[in-house]
Amino acid sequence: MEVIEDILDAETEFDDVVLSVGSFDGVHRGHRRILREVIETAAREGGLPAVLTLRPHPRQVFSPEHPTNLLTTHQQKLRLFEESGIEVAFVLRFDAETAALGPLEFLDRVICRGCRAKRLVIGHDFRFGQGAQGDYDFLEAHAGRFGFEVRQVPPLFIEGERVSSTLIREQVLQGDLERVTMFLGRPYALVGPVVPGHGIGAALGFPTANIQPENAAIPAHGVYAAQAVLDGTRHAAAVNIGIAPTIRQRDITVEAHILDFHEDIAGRLVEVVFLKHLRPERKFPTRKALTDQIREDILQVKAFFDSDSSFLETR
């Protein structure tokens, strides 16, 4: 997949682009329904399947004082686009200047001259332009003037609930992995570098990689069976999220004890894929009680992966 990192500064010469536009945070099942329509339309019409996404996410621009709780990093999102069959990803630098583009200017500069779109496939709640003035009706009204076709994909409902990034974000924060997986269409994963920790896990005999995810939605405090993905290789891991109340640690941490793994991975990016919530975080009366529970957690993680080794297949 070709990535155009700044569409306003790029000179593109694509033909017959079939385009969808949006933040696509999570690239969930509702998003993939739209992407399938893009790909099928491109195949039917002999066009190029493409997406236009925003960087950074508008939430980071309009509400920087609030936690962003993103479901995907930029790189995760691009990988999911490619896996879906998208051939070109355009990226719009989202800042005060681009947020101020009126809907007509957005259509002209970004959609038509930048992406060279001939067909647009959008979701039911798509809005664009300053103050979110542009919508499907606006696109239909100006399609002839700008020389493109437009179609709208209806929302996806699962078990009576509309699939949305907001809904999935709430489920992640609650630690409801079963429903998160159902709506995402895959297990939830966060990415971050391994940063120095307090050395508490190593002192207890269970060294951990301290993951620092940026702007990510963090699942509820507790212990999880997870995959730690390093350079495409999946490793079984017991992951603790919380404040380590037994030892009075105050900062929330994401700590992964990677089973049967002894490499120094400080500074490397790790993707943590959450598979099963084992138990909530709790305070233990003694360190011995804590270490006994950690041993039990690790046995549960081993049993989980022994029951289905496909979780550890290399991508």
Backbone hydrogen bonds, N-H to C=O, Kabsch-Sander energy under -0.5 kcal/mol:
donor,donor_aa,acceptor,acceptor_aa,energy
2,E,87,E,-2.6
4,I,2,E,-0.5
4,I,89,A,-2.8
5,E,3,V,-0.8
7,I,91,V,-2.5
9,D,6,D,-1.3
10,A,6,D,-0.6
10,A,7,I,-0.5
12,T,10,A,-0.6
17,V,116,R,-1.0
18,V,48,L,-2.8
19,L,17,V,-0.6
19,L,119,R,-3.0
20,S,50,A,-1.3
22,G,52,L,-2.3
27,V,24,F,-1.1
29,R,183,F,-1.8
32,R,28,H,-2.7
33,R,29,R,-1.3
34,I,30,G,-1.3
35,L,31,H,-2.5
36,R,32,R,-2.4
37,E,33,R,-1.5
38,V,34,I,-2.1
39,I,35,L,-2.6
40,E,36,R,-3.0
41,T,37,E,-2.3
42,A,38,V,-2.4
43,A,39,I,-2.3
44,R,40,E,-2.2
45,E,41,T,-2.6
46,G,42,A,-1.1
47,G,42,A,-2.5
48,L,16,D,-2.3
50,A,18,V,-2.6
51,V,88,V,-1.9
52,L,20,S,-2.5
53,T,90,F,-2.7
55,R,92,L,-2.3
60,Q,57,H,-1.7
61,V,57,H,-0.8
61,V,58,P,-0.6
62,F,58,P,-3.1
63,S,59,R,-1.8
66,H,63,S,-1.8
70,L,215,N,-3.7
77,K,73,T,-2.4
78,L,74,H,-2.3
79,R,75,Q,-2.3
80,L,76,Q,-2.3
81,F,77,K,-2.3
82,E,78,L,-2.4
83,E,79,R,-2.5
84,S,80,L,-1.4
85,G,81,F,-0.8
85,G,82,E,-1.1
86,I,81,F,-2.0
87,E,49,P,-2.1
88,V,49,P,-1.3
89,A,2,E,-2.8
90,F,51,V,-3.4
90,F,88,V,-0.5
91,V,4,I,-2.5
92,L,53,T,-2.9
93,R,91,V,-0.6
94,F,55,R,-2.3
94,F,92,L,-0.5
95,D,93,R,-0.7
99,A,95,D,-2.7
100,A,96,A,-1.0
101,L,98,T,-1.2
106,F,102,G,-2.7
107,L,103,P,-2.3
108,D,104,L,-2.4
109,R,105,E,-3.0
110,V,105,E,-0.5
110,V,106,F,-1.7
111,I,106,F,-1.8
112,C,107,L,-2.7
113,R,108,D,-2.6
114,G,109,R,-0.6
115,C,110,V,-2.4
116,R,112,C,-0.6
117,A,111,I,-2.2
118,K,17,V,-2.7
119,R,17,V,-1.8
120,L,149,E,-2.9
121,V,19,L,-2.9
122,I,151,R,-2.3
124,H,153,V,-0.6
126,F,123,G,-1.2
128,F,134,G,-1.7
130,Q,101,L,-2.7
132,A,129,G,-2.4
133,Q,130,Q,-1.1
134,G,128,F,-3.1
139,L,135,D,-2.3
140,E,136,Y,-2.7
141,A,137,D,-2.2
142,H,138,F,-1.4
143,A,139,L,-0.9
143,A,140,E,-0.6
146,F,142,H,-1.9
147,G,143,A,-1.3
148,F,143,A,-1.9
149,E,118,K,-2.3
151,R,120,L,-2.3
153,V,122,I,-3.1
158,I,161,E,-2.7
161,E,158,I,-2.0
163,V,156,L,-2.8
168,I,164,S,-2.1
169,R,165,S,-2.7
170,E,166,T,-2.0
171,Q,167,L,-1.9
172,V,168,I,-2.5
173,L,169,R,-2.2
174,Q,170,E,-1.3
175,G,171,Q,-0.6
175,G,172,V,-1.5
176,D,171,Q,-2.3
177,L,175,G,-1.8
180,V,176,D,-2.2
181,T,177,L,-2.7
182,M,178,E,-1.7
183,F,179,R,-2.4
184,L,180,V,-3.0
185,G,181,T,-2.4
190,L,272,V,-2.1
192,G,270,V,-1.9
194,V,268,R,-1.7
195,V,193,P,-0.6
195,V,210,N,-2.9
203,A,199,G,-1.8
204,L,200,I,-1.6
205,G,202,A,-1.1
206,F,201,G,-3.2
209,A,256,A,-2.9
210,N,195,V,-0.5
210,N,208,T,-0.6
211,I,209,A,-0.8
211,I,254,V,-3.0
212,Q,193,P,-2.1
214,E,191,V,-0.7
215,N,213,P,-0.5
217,A,70,L,-2.6
220,A,172,V,-0.9
222,G,241,I,-2.1
223,V,279,R,-2.8
224,Y,239,V,-2.7
225,A,276,K,-2.7
226,A,224,Y,-0.5
226,A,237,A,-2.6
227,Q,273,V,-2.3
228,A,235,H,-2.8
229,V,227,Q,-0.6
229,V,271,E,-3.2
230,L,228,A,-0.6
230,L,233,T,-2.5
233,T,230,L,-2.2
235,H,228,A,-1.7
237,A,226,A,-2.2
238,A,257,H,-2.3
239,V,224,Y,-2.6
239,V,237,A,-0.6
240,N,255,E,-2.7
241,I,222,G,-2.8
242,G,253,T,-1.8
247,I,244,A,-1.3
248,R,245,P,-0.9
249,Q,244,A,-1.7
253,T,242,G,-2.6
254,V,211,I,-0.7
255,E,240,N,-2.7
255,E,253,T,-0.6
256,A,209,A,-2.5
257,H,238,A,-3.0
257,H,255,E,-0.6
258,I,256,A,-0.9
259,L,236,A,-2.3
259,L,257,H,-0.6
261,F,258,I,-0.9
265,I,263,E,-0.8
267,G,194,V,-2.4
268,R,265,I,-2.1
270,V,192,G,-2.6
271,E,229,V,-1.9
272,V,190,L,-3.2
272,V,270,V,-0.6
273,V,227,Q,-2.7
273,V,271,E,-0.6
274,F,188,Y,-2.6
274,F,272,V,-0.6
275,L,225,A,-2.4
276,K,225,A,-1.8
278,L,223,V,-2.7
278,L,276,K,-0.7
279,R,223,V,-1.3
290,L,286,T,-1.7
291,T,287,R,-3.0
292,D,288,K,-2.5
293,Q,289,A,-1.8
294,I,290,L,-2.4
295,R,291,T,-2.2
296,E,292,D,-1.8
297,D,293,Q,-2.8
298,I,294,I,-2.5
299,L,295,R,-2.1
300,Q,296,E,-2.1
301,V,297,D,-2.2
302,K,298,I,-2.6
303,A,299,L,-2.4
304,F,300,Q,-2.2
305,F,301,V,-2.2
306,D,302,K,-2.6
307,S,303,A,-1.5
308,D,304,F,-0.5
308,D,305,F,-0.8
311,F,308,D,-1.3
312,L,309,S,-1.9
313,E,310,S,-1.6
315,R,232,G,-1.7
